[in-house]
Amino acid sequence: MWRQQFARKAIAYGAATTVAGYAGYSYYKQQAGPYARTVYADPLETPTPPGMRPHAFWTPPKRVEMLNDLKGLERDGSAKAADEREYDLLVIGGGATGAGCTLDAATRGLKVAMVERDDFASGTSSKSTKLVHGGVRYLQKAIMGLDYEQWKMVREALHERKTFLHIAPYLSNELPILLPVYTWWQLPYFWIGCKMYDLLAGKQGITGSYALGRSKTLENFPMLRAENLVGSLVYFDGQHNDARMNAALAVTAAAHGAVVANHVEVTSLIKEKDESGVEKVRGAMLRDNETGEEWAVRAKGVINATGPFSDAILKMDEPSMPDIVAPSSGVHLVLPSYFSPKNMGMLDPATTDGRVVFFLPWEGGVVAGTTDTMCSVEADPRPSEKEIEWILSEIRRFLSPDVKIRRGDVLSAWSGIRPLVRDPKAANTKDLVRNHMIHESEAGLITIAGGKWTTYREMSKETVDRAVESFGLKPLRECQTETVRLIGSHAWSDTMFIKLVQNFGVDPDVAKHLSHNYGDRAWAVCALADRTNGSAQHASLEQRIHPRYPFVEAEVRYAVQYEYAMSVVDVIARRLRLAFLDAQAAREALPRVIDIMAKELKWDDARKQREGRKGLEYLTTMGLPDSILDESPAAANAREGFVNMQTTRSLDFVDPASYYRRGQFSAEEIGAILAAFSEFDAHGDGHIEARDIQPLFESIKVPVPDNGFEPFLDAAGIRHSDPGNAVEFEQVFDVLGEIKEATNAKGRKPTSDLNLNQIPTHRSGGSV
């Protein structure tokens, strides 16, 4: 109803305004923007101008040097003068906002340190939708509600989107997103909305939106449901690799003089009375979670940037402080790449409960999501089967009936906690802040919470501005982060991967992966290749940690030596992203990753075993069942092999793990099915008769489902009422797959109503 009401208004007087405005915008956009594209030469051939930028082979300070600095020592461990031990700012939290604040303060010339209890991006910052966007949902709400604050929020986010794409070009890119249209009146409605989205960006805009007819829509997105399709609108937003972006922020801050330390926890805050006798926060007690060592660090001001965990730090300052975080769980799935075009995403603007679902290609997979449900705050939340099934059910609504998505197609599933916040100083503390909030306690603790990845830089700027004012700091310069490029960006280009192939002989897909994940630092990754294995000159560049993915062993060494990776989860989840792309593949890669890290970090056998267990425990939060904790590595890989046509083994239909597995049948089981089918294929022409199905199933011991075989035969298009009807092998195989999935879904697949009791869109923004 609201769409129809708006459509009548918008079509009546909005189209003329939009067209006129868009014409002006098109001219305006052609004018020179604030960023001049600089093309750098090969870093192997061009010396780095002193002070200009970190060289492609620049080595960041070691973690032990960072810890010495935090302990009030010189980085080599020698004593430091007492007046040099205090920091201007101590930032608690190493996610997007914490790392952003640290980089902002460091580039202003402030002395700043950042500590993170776990790893950089270990929480929400690695579990986003991977979009860098203004928010089409917020724009819709702004127009419908005539809400200027929403309008301003979208405009600011669109500005930050352009900045994001500029400062980290190798980690972010433009992505066309298709909006399918199934009723004619939605075409002008969506067209106006997309053009307003373009117009609002001004000269900070990226590629403009356009319309497609029905045939072109299906040509671009052939997996789409064709029934009643009218056409589509395509608009552009940004996309990025969130955890690697976070690591780049932290290392760039270190390059500008900041102290950054992961796996260092704040155990309490230090307070001292100021000149007027009021207690103020002046530092914190820290603990190195690797060794258990504790010490104090002093700072003129402390910033709490811990996202969903903000309340825990706030209560260290004020134990009676009411909670400001209203945590919301956002679940995402990763599906195989063949479910979506390689370079185009899709947005379903009308889910069953009124929010949106994204379907986006990312790093060789397809990200789908998200939910928006109230939850509790925990370090590694798990997606529930109900949430996973809700997303799958929404996806099935807009894909072709020929494209079936099973639970076993889910390569990875994760839950990220979005920290919606309440302003404790607002008149109504139950209302949620729409964007982000900066809160300063009576003791001077500054807390920044809320917001989204796209606006991390602006949030950080506002937070450091507030700290400079509140703590009387004296920065050497104003905020620089709008133009400071992140490490890896300076000598990068889209074609850099070609030189990696030519210089190091790596496979082209590996070279592209390295280029788009490390930028010009890919030279340093390749230089770390282990050349000690016999005659293989680039052994660790040729050795992938999993055969289906372009991650190579040299990346593990780089993660430890250059990016402060301290645990196997740091590597498989946040440096290499394999756990997010394919949890089972990450599981299979664990032993090799642990061996490489053990060599780098001097782990003993006991530590290697602990890391293996922690890795498996983490993967149970990424969509794998708890049963992997008790299954041996040999059993995990036992389903590999070749089809044996001579096998007479019956099928193991009671196989709970198959519900979560991409392939339901092992090679040996496929051989059993083929052998049984050939016995009933009397003419050897690849067909059996419908009357043969029952005895064939009995020969391989197929269990009879609760509702019998008939519904499964009907779904496969088998006319079983005609005993002589010809049935192809593919039909039989499909039926067996459906029966096995149904058998092993019992007790796992949700059978109740999929209503998730999600947060109303007017409070949360609709999951985006």
Buried (B, 14 or more C-beta within 10 A) or exposed (E): EEBEEBBEEBBEEBBEBBEEBBEEBEEEBEEEBEBEEEEBEBBEEEEBEEEEBBBBBBEBBEBEBBBBBBBBBEBEEEEBEEEEBBBBBBBBBBBBBBBBBBBBBBBBBBBBBBBBBBBBBBBBBBBBBBBBBBBBBBBBBBBBEEBEEBBEBBBBBBBBBBBBBBBBBBBBBBBBBBBBBBEEBBBBBBBBBBBBBBBBBBBBBBEBBBBBEBEEBBEBBEBBBEEEBBBBBBBBBBBBBBBBBBBBBBBBBBBBBBBBBBBBBBEBBBBEEEEEEEEBBBBBBBBBBBEEEEEBBBBBBBBBBBBBBBBBBBEBBEEEBEBBBBBBBBBBBBBBBEBBBEEBBBBBBBBEBEBBBBBBBBBBBBBBBBBBBBBEBBEBBBBBBBBBBBBBBBBBEBBBEEBEBBBBBBBBBBBBBBBBBBBBEEEEEEEBBBBBBBBBBEBBBBBBBBBBBBBBBBBBBBBBBBBBEEBEBEBEEEBBBBEBBBBBBBBBBEEBBBBBBEEBEBBEEBBBBBBBBBBBBBBBBBEBBBEEBEEBEBBBBBBBBBEEBBBBBBBBBBBBBBBBBBBBBBBBBBBBBBBBBBBBBBBBBBBBBBEBBBEEBEBEEEBBEBBBEBBBBBBBBBBBBEEBEEBEBEEBEEBEEEBBEEBEBEBBBEBBBBBBBBEBBBBBBBBBBBBBBEEBBEEEEEBBBBBBBEEBBEBBEBEEBEEEBEEBBEEBEBEBEEEEBBBBBEBBBBBBBBBBBBBBBEEBBBEEEBEBEBBEBEBBBBBB
